[in-house]
Amino acid sequence: MAQHPFLQKAQQRQPDTVSAYWNGQPILRIEQGQVVWEAQVCPGFGLLTFHFDDDPYPVYVQVIDGA
């Protein structure tokens, strides 16, 4: 089974920090393997982005259709 592209990037870069954003709002922060912050998200249509080491450009983007 092929590895997900996001996991491939994480394995290659081994970031100290991983952050997730839902429609531009922070929902998850992991620092050195420990969850330090997470928020509840209302399901629905939106944009999910993941960022490494506080880089403003996402390493992975997914549109969620909410269906």
Secondary structure in CASP SS format (residue, H / E / C, confidence):
PFRMAT SS
TARGET T0000
AUTHOR 0000-0000-0000
METHOD secondary structure of the structure
MODEL  1
M C 1.00
A C 1.00
Q C 1.00
H C 1.00
P H 1.00
F H 1.00
L H 1.00
Q H 1.00
K H 1.00
A H 1.00
Q H 1.00
Q H 1.00
R H 1.00
Q C 1.00
P C 1.00
D C 1.00
T E 1.00
V E 1.00
S E 1.00
A E 1.00
Y E 1.00
W E 1.00
N C 1.00
G C 1.00
Q E 1.00
P E 1.00
I E 1.00
L E 1.00
R E 1.00
I E 1.00
E E 1.00
Q C 1.00
G C 1.00
Q E 1.00
V E 1.00
V E 1.00
W E 1.00
E E 1.00
A C 1.00
Q C 1.00
V C 1.00
C C 1.00
P C 1.00
G C 1.00
F C 1.00
G E 1.00
L E 1.00
L E 1.00
T E 1.00
F E 1.00
H E 1.00
F E 1.00
D C 1.00
D C 1.00
D C 1.00
P C 1.00
Y C 1.00
P C 1.00
V C 1.00
Y E 1.00
V E 1.00
Q E 1.00
V E 1.00
I E 1.00
D C 1.00
G C 1.00
A C 1.00
END
